């Protein structure tokens, strides 16, 4: 049996646990050490540290303190790891904590985080999902049930000082182009609610003031939200500091490509069973600048899809040049409008796209001026026939159930 090296108590604040941190900084002390070849288990909080409750009130999503996120378990030191090595991480198993067999999905208020479709869904809403073994259902979204592909939304190694400074410089430059933008262009360092693991005193305060927020993916991995990093996956991480400093969190029970709702996926507290090893000098040997991975051999088996297209012409009819983000947004909006014909509200349809195992594809990026993106919606997750037919769509829902909404104050 693999030992659990980092445990979390969901009844306690993550700030009481010195093996948890919520910033990236090279000075965060290694929480536990392992040898290459070791297997071990790690427990994690949900990404908000327990700010969201299993109820029908979305005010917790509206009022969430985003300066807290993400709570990561680690850093884990691998003996012998040196800058330039590749850290090989095998996800042997992964699951939800026994005492927390539920998760949540949410849309953040445009005034507090926003999201991919924030102009269409500007106020906070949430859905709660119950776990039934490998399946999940929601009392807020009738008519769907799907198998989960549990994965860490966030996993990566500590940056060195040069990389940290590069991140902060370039993100501050972007932020300064429109500092009043809502939502902001970047999440800059802040000491508010920063948790720096076992660092204390002046060293803690200094690191908190310059530590990189965990919001975006970066060269080291981080918050990539890749739904296929599940049990059986192998990830190859560049090492930047002695010991590597592997950390992880933000576990998802299920998610669509793109984590479309930002508080996307079905967020949960859980655990990972890992094995680590090293490829000495691997970054240069394989020309690695960003992590690479082998996906899980296990995946929900859905073979029948409806595929929605989008092109880089936005909702106002404005033409954009090969803009994949605009194209994927249009594909999502097309799918939402389609699902509304069967009785789903826009919010329910949006939540389905964020939590179900939808596939997102970049289908074309060469035919100027329009990029083409596609969203693949599995039809087997629905309890009714979703395909077009000559009789037209039939209402499956009567409108009596919807996602809880919390208006801005």
C-alpha positions in Angstrom: 0.0 0.0 0.0 1.3 3.5 -0.9 1.6 5.8 2.0 -0.4 9.1 2.1 2.3 11.8 2.3 0.0 14.8 2.3 -3.4 14.7 4.0 -6.1 17.3 4.1 -8.9 17.9 6.6 -11.9 19.4 4.8 -13.3 20.7 8.0 -10.2 22.9 8.5 -8.8 25.9 6.6 -6.1 25.1 4.1 -4.1 27.9 5.8 -3.6 25.6 8.8 -1.8 23.0 6.6 1.9 23.8 5.9 1.9 21.2 3.1 -0.5 23.4 1.1 0.3 26.5 -0.9 -1.6 28.8 -3.4 1.2 30.7 -5.1 4.2 29.6 -7.3 7.5 30.7 -5.9 11.0 29.0 -5.8 11.4 29.7 -2.1 8.4 27.7 -1.0 9.9 24.9 1.1 9.6 21.3 0.0 6.8 19.7 2.0 7.8 16.0 1.6 10.7 14.2 -0.1 10.5 11.0 -2.2 13.0 8.8 -4.1 12.8 8.2 -7.8 10.7 5.1 -8.3 8.5 5.8 -5.2 4.7 5.4 -5.2 2.7 7.6 -2.8 -0.7 9.2 -2.3 -1.6 12.9 -2.0 -4.9 14.4 -0.8 -6.2 17.7 -2.1 -8.7 20.3 -1.3 -11.1 21.5 -3.9 -9.6 24.5 -5.7 -11.4 27.1 -3.6 -10.5 25.5 -0.3 -14.0 24.7 0.7 -15.6 28.1 -0.2 -18.5 26.4 -2.1 -21.3 24.5 -0.3 -23.6 21.7 -1.4 -26.8 23.7 -1.4 -29.1 25.6 -3.7 -27.7 29.1 -3.0 -25.3 30.5 -5.5 -24.2 33.4 -3.3 -21.0 31.5 -2.4 -20.0 31.5 -6.1 -20.8 35.2 -6.4 -18.8 36.0 -3.3 -15.9 33.6 -3.7 -12.5 35.1 -2.9 -10.5 34.3 -6.0 -7.3 35.6 -4.3 -7.3 32.3 -2.4 -7.1 29.9 -5.3 -5.8 27.4 -6.2 -4.9 25.4 -3.1 -2.1 23.0 -4.1 -0.7 20.0 -2.3 3.1 20.1 -2.2 5.7 20.9 -3.1 7.0 17.3 -3.4 10.7 17.0 -3.6 12.3 14.2 -5.7 15.7 13.4 -4.5 18.4 13.9 -7.2 16.2 16.0 -9.5 18.1 18.9 -11.0 17.3 21.8 -13.4 17.2 20.4 -16.9 15.9 17.0 -15.9 12.5 15.6 -16.9 10.3 14.6 -14.0 8.2 11.6 -15.0 4.8 11.5 -13.1 2.5 8.5 -13.5 -1.0 8.9 -12.3 -1.7 5.4 -11.1 -5.1 6.1 -9.6 -7.3 9.1 -8.6 -10.6 9.6 -6.9 -12.9 11.7 -4.7 -12.5 11.8 -0.9 -14.8 9.3 0.7 -16.5 11.9 2.9 -17.1 14.3 -0.1 -18.9 12.4 -2.8 -20.1 15.5 -4.6 -18.8 18.4 -6.7 -19.8 21.7 -8.1 -19.8 23.7 -11.3 -20.3 27.5 -11.5 -20.3 30.7 -13.5 -18.6 33.5 -11.8 -20.0 37.0 -11.8 -18.5 39.2 -14.5 -17.6 41.5 -11.6 -15.6 38.7 -9.9 -13.7 36.5 -12.3 -16.1 36.3 -15.3 -15.7 33.4 -17.7 -15.6 32.3 -21.3 -19.2 33.4 -22.0 -19.4 36.1 -19.4 -21.2 38.6 -21.7 -24.0 36.1 -22.0 -24.0 34.8 -18.4 -22.8 37.8 -16.3 -24.2 36.7 -13.0 -23.2 33.9 -10.6 -24.8 30.5 -10.9 -23.9 27.0 -9.8 -24.9 23.4 -10.2 -24.2 20.6 -7.7 -23.3 17.1 -8.9 -23.6 13.9 -7.0 -21.2 11.0 -7.6 -22.5 7.5 -8.1 -19.4 5.4 -8.5 -18.0 6.4 -11.9 -21.2 8.3 -12.9 -22.6 11.7 -12.0 -26.0 13.5 -12.0 -27.2 16.9 -11.0 -30.5 17.9 -9.3 -30.1 21.2 -11.1 -29.9 19.7 -14.6 -32.3 16.8 -15.3 -31.9 14.4 -18.2 -28.2 13.9 -18.2 -25.8 11.4 -16.7 -22.3 10.7 -17.6 -19.1 8.8 -16.7 -16.4 10.8 -15.1 -12.8 11.1 -16.2 -11.2 12.3 -13.0 -8.1 14.4 -13.4 -6.0 17.1 -11.8 -6.8 20.5 -13.4 -3.6 21.9 -12.1 -0.2 20.1 -11.7 3.3 21.4 -12.2 6.8 22.1 -10.8 8.1 25.1 -9.0 9.7 27.8 -11.2 13.2 29.1 -10.7 13.7 32.8 -10.0 14.4 33.7 -13.7 11.1 32.0 -14.8 9.1 33.7 -12.0 10.4 37.1 -13.0 9.6 36.4 -16.6 6.0 35.5 -15.8 5.4 38.5 -13.6 7.0 40.9 -16.1 5.1 39.8 -19.2 1.7 39.5 -17.4 2.1 42.9 -15.8 2.8 44.3 -19.3 -0.4 42.8 -20.6 -2.4 44.0 -17.6 -1.1 47.6 -18.0 -2.6 47.8 -21.5 -6.1 48.0 -20.0 -5.8 48.1 -16.2 -9.5 49.0 -15.6 -10.8 46.0 -17.6 -13.5 43.8 -16.0 -12.6 41.0 -15.8 -8.9 41.9 -15.6 -6.4 40.8 -18.3 -4.2 39.0 -15.8 -4.2 38.0 -12.1 -1.2 39.7 -10.7 0.7 38.9 -7.5 -1.1 39.9 -4.3 -0.4 39.1 -0.7 -4.2 38.9 0.0 -4.9 35.3 1.2 -1.5 34.1 0.0 -0.5 30.8 1.6 3.2 30.0 1.2 3.4 26.6 2.7 5.9 26.3 5.5 7.4 29.8 4.8 7.1 32.2 7.8 8.1 35.7 8.8 9.8 38.1 6.4 10.7 35.4 3.9 7.0 34.5 3.7 5.9 38.1 3.3 8.5 38.7 0.5 7.6 35.6 -1.4 3.9 36.3 -1.0 4.4 39.7 -2.6 6.0 38.3 -5.7 4.6 34.8 -6.0 2.8 34.1 -9.3 -0.9 33.4 -9.1 -2.0 29.9 -10.0 -4.7 31.0 -12.5 -3.1 30.4 -15.9 -1.2 27.6 -17.4 2.5 28.4 -18.0 5.7 26.8 -19.3 5.8 24.5 -16.2 2.3 23.1 -16.7 0.1 24.6 -14.0 -3.6 25.2 -14.6 -3.9 23.5 -18.0 -7.2 21.8 -17.3 -6.5 18.9 -19.6 -9.3 16.4 -19.1 -7.3 13.4 -20.4 -4.8 13.5 -17.6 -6.5 10.7 -15.7 -5.6 7.4 -14.2 -3.0 5.7 -16.4 -1.6 9.0 -17.7 2.1 9.8 -17.7 3.4 13.4 -17.7 6.9 14.7 -18.4 7.6 17.9 -16.6 10.7 20.2 -17.0 12.6 20.6 -13.8 13.7 24.2 -12.9 14.8 23.9 -9.2 16.7 21.3 -7.2 14.1 18.6 -6.1 11.6 19.7 -8.8 8.9 20.8 -6.3 5.9 19.0 -7.8 2.5 20.4 -6.7 -1.1 19.6 -7.7 -4.7 20.3 -6.9 -7.9 21.5 -8.6 -9.3 17.9 -9.1 -12.2 17.5 -11.6 -14.6 14.6 -11.7 -15.6 15.5 -15.3 -14.9 18.2 -17.8 -15.3 19.3 -21.4 -12.4 20.4 -23.5 -11.7 24.0 -22.7 -13.2 24.0 -19.2 -15.8 26.3 -20.9 -17.4 27.7 -17.8 -14.1 28.8 -16.1 -15.3 27.4 -12.8 -15.7 24.7 -15.3 -15.6 21.0 -14.8 -17.1 19.3 -11.7 -14.8 20.6 -9.0 -14.0 18.3 -6.1 -11.8 17.4 -3.2 -9.9 14.1 -3.7 -6.7 12.1 -3.8 -4.0 10.9 -6.3 -1.9 7.8 -6.3 1.4 8.7 -8.1 4.7 7.3 -9.1 7.7 9.5 -10.0 11.0 8.9 -11.8 13.6 11.0 -13.5 15.2 11.4 -17.0 18.5 13.1 -16.3 19.1 15.9 -18.8 15.8 15.1 -20.4 14.8 18.7 -21.4 17.8 19.0 -23.7 17.6 15.4 -25.0 14.0 15.8 -26.1 13.9 19.6 -26.7 11.2 20.0 -24.0 10.0 23.6 -23.3 6.5 22.7 -22.0 5.3 19.5 -20.4 4.2 16.6 -22.6 2.0 13.7 -21.6 0.6 10.3 -22.6 -3.2 10.2 -22.1 -5.1 7.7 -20.0 -6.0 4.4 -21.7 -9.3 4.8 -19.9 -12.0 7.2 -21.2 -15.8 7.4 -21.2 -16.9 5.5 -24.2 -19.2 7.8 -26.2 -19.2 7.1 -29.9 -22.1 9.2 -31.1 -21.8 13.0 -31.3 -23.5 16.0 -32.6 -20.8 18.4 -33.8 -21.4 22.2 -33.7 -19.3 24.5 -35.8 -18.1 28.0 -35.1 -16.2 30.5 -37.2 -14.3 33.6 -36.2 -17.2 36.0 -36.7 -18.5 37.2 -33.3 -22.0 37.8 -32.0 -22.1 41.3 -33.4 -21.2 40.1 -36.9 -17.7 41.5 -36.7 -15.1 39.6 -38.7 -11.9 38.5 -36.9 -8.8 37.1 -38.5 -8.3 33.4 -37.8 -9.4 33.8 -34.2 -9.8 30.4 -32.7 -11.1 31.7 -29.4 -14.0 33.5 -31.2 -14.7 30.5 -33.3 -14.9 28.1 -30.3 -17.2 30.6 -28.5 -19.5 30.5 -31.5 -19.6 26.7 -31.6 -20.5 26.7 -27.8 -23.2 29.3 -28.3 -24.6 27.3 -31.2 -24.8 24.2 -29.0 -26.5 26.2 -26.2 -29.2 27.5 -28.5 -29.8 24.0 -29.8 -30.2 22.5 -26.3 -32.6 25.2 -25.4 -35.0 23.8 -28.0 -35.4 20.7 -25.8 -36.3 22.7 -22.7 -33.0 23.4 -21.1 -32.3 27.0 -20.0 -29.3 28.7 -21.3 -27.5 28.2 -17.9 -28.3 24.5 -17.9 -27.0 24.1 -21.4 -23.8 26.1 -20.6 -23.2 23.9 -17.5 -23.5 20.8 -19.6 -20.8 22.0 -22.0 -18.5 22.7 -19.0 -19.0 19.4 -17.2 -19.7 16.8 -19.8 -16.9 15.0 -21.8 -17.4 17.2 -24.8 -14.5 17.4 -27.3 -13.2 20.7 -28.7 -11.3 20.7 -32.0 -9.5 23.3 -34.0 -10.7 22.3 -37.4 -9.2 24.9 -39.6 -6.6 27.8 -39.2 -5.5 28.4 -42.7 -8.5 29.6 -44.7 -8.4 33.4 -44.2 -10.1 35.1 -42.6 -12.1 32.4 -40.8 -10.8 29.9 -38.3 -13.2 27.0 -37.7 -13.6 25.3 -34.3 -15.9 22.5 -33.5 -17.6 21.3 -30.3 -18.4 17.6 -30.2 -21.4 16.9 -27.9 -21.9 13.2 -27.0 -25.6 12.3 -27.5 -25.5 9.2 -25.2 -25.3 11.3 -22.1 -28.9 12.4 -22.6 -32.0 10.5 -21.5 -33.8 11.5 -24.7 -33.1 11.6 -28.5 -31.2 14.7 -29.2 -30.7 14.3 -33.0 -32.6 16.4 -35.5 -35.6 14.7 -37.2 -38.5 15.7 -39.4 -40.9 16.0 -36.4 -38.8 18.7 -34.8 -37.5 18.9 -31.2 -39.7 17.9 -28.3 -39.5 19.6 -24.9 -38.0 17.3 -22.4 -37.9 19.8 -19.5 -40.8 21.9 -18.3 -38.8 24.8 -16.9 -39.5 24.0 -13.2 -35.8 23.4 -12.5 -32.8 25.7 -13.1 -29.4 26.6 -11.7 -29.5 28.7 -8.6 -28.6 32.3 -9.4 -27.1 35.0 -7.1 -27.6 38.6 -8.5 -24.7 41.0 -8.1 -25.0 43.1 -4.9 
